[in-house]
Each structure stands twice: as structure tokens, then as C-alpha cells.
Amino acid sequence: MVNIHDIDVTLNDGSAATMSTWSGKLLLVVNLASKCGLTPQYEGLQRLYEKYQDQGLVVIGVPCNQFMGQEPGTDAEVCDFAQNTYNVTFPLLAKTEVNGDGAHPLYKALKADTGGGEIEWNFEKFLVNAEGDTIERFGPRIDPEADVVVTAIEANLPD
């Protein structure tokens, strides 16, 4: 099992980072799209981030254009959309592939840690504990503020 913290990522502004940037935090990693019927989930993701960030939760948005081209913009356009439409303040990564041969190592690890199935659609959610272990996976249609998600978050907050 790969530790998520060892994986290199690119932030939305093009700068390089590793997932260890958020070591010691509880992560909710979500593949996003701005032109999807589930796009309003941005609101719930932002509310979760605001409510629990002081207790160690970081929501990480991962824009992806693999599902019917529903995230067609540049990284800058994705960021502008998220900030201007949903007041997003949580970190966004650069546009990333989550399935197939070009799947990012982050998503290869997240999927492997949760049974290996492909990402079903935009807004699939993974909960990663402070040690970098993937502990939960929630389907796209599960609202970010659903009891099952909130309960898992509250049970695993590091602070």
C-alpha cells in the first residue's frame, strides 16, 4: 500500500508539491467538474472545509475532464469558477486524470486502497487519515454533508 503523503502533485497554480504538504491532516479528496449536475456539491465541500478546518480537515479538489468533458477549462478558469461561483477556499490541484492508463498516481493509490474500482463519475470522495491511509470512499451521488460522510470525518479528525 502506497502512503498518500509520498505522492507528488501539481497545484492549480502550476507549482509542484507532495501530498505530505497536508501530512497530519484528515483529507477529503474529491474529483471535481464545473459543468456537471453534481457541481453544486462544491457548496457542501466548502461548508465542510470551513466547519472542520480548524480541527484538521483539508478538502482537496481535483478537477477532472474525463467524464463527458465536464471540466473543459484551463486550471486558471477552474480556479476562477470555483472561487467566484462557490467561494471555494480549499486547495485545488491541477486538472488530473483519475481513470485509465493516464490516471495520476494519487488516484491509482486511492483506488487501490479501496478495492481498485474505477472512479464512477465526478465528485467521488476519498477520506485519507492523518497518517496517509485511505480509510473511506464515497460515491459521487453521496452529498458531502450526508450523515455517513460527516460521521466519518468527525470520527477521524486529528485535532
N, C-alpha and C positions, 0 to 999 in steps of 0.2 A: 504494500500500500504506500503510495507516494504521499508525503506530507505536503499539504497545500502551500505551506509557507515557503517551500523551496522553489516554487514555480515563478518564472519571470512573466511579467505582464507589461503592457503598454497602457499608460493612462490616456484619457480622452484628449489631452493637450499634446500627445506625442512623446511625452517623457517616459523613460524606462523606469520600472520599479519591480519589486518582487512582492509576492503576497505576504512576505514577512513584515511589510510595512504595517500590517494590521495584526501582527502576532500579539497574542494575549487578549484579543477581542473576539467576540462572537460575531460571525459573519453571516449575512443573508445575501447570497449571490444569486442574481436574477438576470436572465437574458431578456432584453427589452426591445420594443419596437414602437415607433411613433404613429404608425398607420394601421393599427390592429384594433379589433373590437375590445381587446383586453387592456388597451393603453391607459384607460382611467385607473388601473391599478397603481400607476405612478403616485396617485394621491395617497393611497394606503401605505405604500412603501415609505413615502416621505413622513407620514404621521408616525409610523413605527420608528423611523430613524430619530425623529425629534423626541419621541417619548422615551426611548431607551438608550440613546447615545451616551448619556452621562453614566449609564450602568454598564457600558462596554459593548453595545451593539453597533456594528457598522453595516449598512446596506451598501452593496457594491453592484452597480448597474452595468450590465454587459450588453451593449447594443449588438444586434444580430440581424442580418438581412437574408437569412436562409429560409424564411417561411413566407412564401408568396411575395417576396420583395417588399416587406412591410417596414423596412428600415433603410430607405434608399439614400438618405442624406450623407453628407460628409460628417466626420467626427465633430467639427465645429457646429454644423447645423443640428446634429443630435443634441449637443450640449445646449445650444440656444433654445431648442424646442423644450427640453426638459426643464430648464431654468425659467423660461418665460411663460410656459403653459402651466407647469405644476410646481413652480418654486422649489425645484429639487436642489438640495444642498449636499446630498450624499455623493460619494465618489463614483465617477463613470470611467470605464475602461474604453479603449479604442474599439471600433467595430471588430467583431470576432466571429469566427465560425465555431459552432458548437457541435455539429454533427459531421460525419463523413471523414474522408481522408485528410481534409484540412482542419479538422477540429483542433482547437487550441489545447495545449497540454493541461490547462486548468480544467477544461471541460472533459477531457479524457479521464482525469483523476476523479472529478466529481461523479461522473457516470460510473466509473469502475468501483468506486466506494459504495455505490448504492445499487448494485446489481447489474450494471453495464448497459441498461437500456438507453436507446437514443432519446434525445430531447424531443418531446412531443410537439411543442409549439412555443410561441413567445410567452414569457412570464413564468417559466418553470423556475422553482425556487429551491435552493440548497442551503441548509444550515450547517455551518462549519464551526466547531468549538474553538476555544482559545488556544488549544494545542495544535490545531490544524487538521483535525479529523472531521470528515463529513459525517454528520450524525442524523440528518433528516433530509428528505426530498419531498417537495410538494408540487403537485401538478399545476399546470397553467391556470386552470379554472378555479383553483382554490384561492380565494381572496387573501391578500397578505394579512388582513386583520381578522381572519377567521380564528375561531377559538383554538383549533388544532395548532395553528402557527404561533399564536400569542402564547399558548401554554408551553410550547417547545422553547420559544425564546426565553420566557420567564424562568423556565427550569434550568437554563444553561447560561444565564448571564454571568460573566466573570467577576463583576464588581459588586 
